[in-house]
Every structure is written in C-alpha cells, then in structure tokens.
C-alpha cells in the first residue's frame, strides 16, 4: 500500500505562486506515473496535470496551461506542481495520485486510472 502525502498548500493572493509537493511514505516514487487533481467546493474532482514515470511526458488541463508546471525528482521521490499566476478559480483541495504505468512514457488523465491517492492539500486564492 502506498500512502501519498501532499504539502505546500496555503492561502495566497491572486497572481501569487505556490509549489505543491507529493511524496510517498516509505518507498520510491520512480516506478509510478503521477497526476494532480483538484476539487473545488460544490464541484466534482477534476484533472489538473500528469507526468510520466520518467518525467519525459506531461499533460495539463487547458485552464492551467502556461501557468502550472508538473515535474518530478525521482532521486528525492517527489513530484511537484509549480503554480504561478494563481487565480481565485484555482481555489480547491489539490490531490496527488499515483499508478504503475504500462509504459514509461504514459500519462493518465482520469481518476479511475489511478490506484493511490493522497489526502489533499488546500489551496485558497483570494482576489
């Protein structure tokens, strides 16, 4: 069983930046493809970004392209979500998720494709 731990959330103003981190407890992250999802109040959880096992491929939802960057440091067993130019509509609980991929280059964009989930970290952006 893999337990994922997110960190880095907080309360910021519009146009500020935050960097979220996701790390597994007790094991290496290098064999997993990882994704970030978010859930705003009253809304369903949605895909934000994904990164392949080696970091060679990434995907983003359209609303964060050019503002968010997903990356990973397998030596540190950590995946990051750098969020710049934050907007009030980015306010949500952010979750990381992990899955052992079929291929090194695969990214996964839907919730059902992921096996492991973190507890989430709150990001609040004030206007």
Secondary structure by P-SEA (a helix, b strand, c coil): cbbbbbcbbbbbcccbbbbbbbbbccccccccccbbbbbcccccccccccccccccbbbbcccccccbbbbbcccccbbbbbbcccccccccbbbbbbbbcccccccccccccccccccbbbbbbcc
